[in-house]
Amino acid sequence: LQKGKIGEAKAINYLKKLGYTIIQTNFRCSFGEIDIIAQDQGVLVFLEVKSRKNLAFGYPSEAIGYKKQLNISKAAITYIKQNNLFNTPMRFDVVEILGDDIKLIKDAFSSNIRY
């Protein structure tokens, strides 16, 4: 849990430097959690943060499988419905932290869920 919080703090600082506006962190609903919700040039962005010390278990982003993507998508739809943001463009990004390196993967996956 502590390692995740450190990774999220690094991700937030990184995103702010890139011009993202952080709206909310750790949004939770019955489908799961979204690490960071932000805005990037008028686009609502749902971000998953994954970090690892090394490549012993592969790249951090590889841990975001189909089921995790589905749960993030469902949570995003819940957020959109709760905040009446139906006509707002959105995307799913991943912040990958590997040791001291940090990388943003824009449009890391897409949602097939309709609301």
N, C-alpha and C positions, 0 to 999 in steps of 0.2 A: 504493500500500500504506500509506504513512504517513497519507494523508488518511483512509483507511478506519479506521485505528487511532484517529485523533483523533475521528472520528464515533462509533465504538463507545464510547470513553471518555465522551463527552458523553451518549450514550444510557444507559449504565450509571448515571451520576450522576442523570440524569433519572428513570430507572425506580426507583432506590432511594428518591428523594423521594416517588414515588407509592406506595411500600410494597411493591414487588416484592423478592423475595429472589433474588439472582443465584446460580444453581447452577453454570453453566459457560459459558465463552466459547469461541468458535471450535471447536465440535465438528466433527470431520471424519470422514468415512467414504467409501466408494467412490462414493456418490451425490452428494457435495458437502459443503458446510459450512453449519452453522447458526451465525449470529453470536452469539446469546445464548440460553441456556436459563435460564428463571427460573420462579419460582412466584409466583402471585398469588391469594391467598385460596383455597388448596387446588387451584388449577388449574395444570397444567404448561403453560408458555407457551414456544413456539418463536418467537423474534424475528429478523426480518431488519432490518438497519439500512441505510438509503439516505440519502446526503447529496449535496447540490449547492450550488454557490455562488449560482446564479440559475435562472431559469425558461427559459433559452435552449434547453434540451433537454427541457422539461416538468417536471412534478413528480417528485421522486425516487421516490415509490411507483409511478409509472407504469412504471418500469423492471423491475418484478417481474411478468413475463409468465407465461403458462401453464407453460412449460418450467421456469422457475425455481421456481414454486410446486410443481410435480411433484417436482423434485429436493429441495426443502426437506421436502416431505411424506415422501418415501422416507427421507431422513436422519433425520427425526423418528421414523419407525417403527423404524429401526435402533437409535436411542437407547432407545426404549421396550423393545424386545426385549432389548438388552444389560443393561438395568437392571431388568427384570421389573416394569414399570410398567403392565401391561395394563389395570388397572381404574382408572387415574388419569384424570380428565377433562383434556382438553387443548384448546389453541386456538393459532392462528397470528396473531401481532400484527406490525405494522410500526412502526418508529420512523423518521419522516421528518424529516430535517434540511435546512432550506432557509436558507442563510446563518446567521443567529443564531437563527432560529426553530426550535423542535423540537415535534413533534406525534406523539402516539401514536394509532395506528389499531388498535383492538381488533377481533379477529375479521376481520382484513383479507381472509382467504380461508379456505376449508375444504379438507380433504383427502378425496378419494374413495378413498383407498387403505385396504384392510382388512388386518389382520394376524392 
